[in-house]
Amino acid sequence: MKIAIYIFIVLAAALLVFNATKLEFDALFEGDSLIAAISVLASACVILLMIILLMSRKIAAKK
């Protein structure tokens, strides 16, 4: 499970970087840039949730 979490983090980071390159800051909320902005936010959420899961598993293992 631990390896899968790290794989998800790496995939989310790769998607975040890819979608960040697709952002157009002149028209951030229009067309493909809107989809890229939503994808960047979703990728950041996945990374945050996976880090929280890792921390909670470490805490549970100590008990």
Secondary structure by P-SEA (a helix, b strand, c coil): caaaaaaaaaaaaaaaaaaaaaccccccccaaaaaaaaaaaaaaaaaaaaaaaaaaaaaaaac
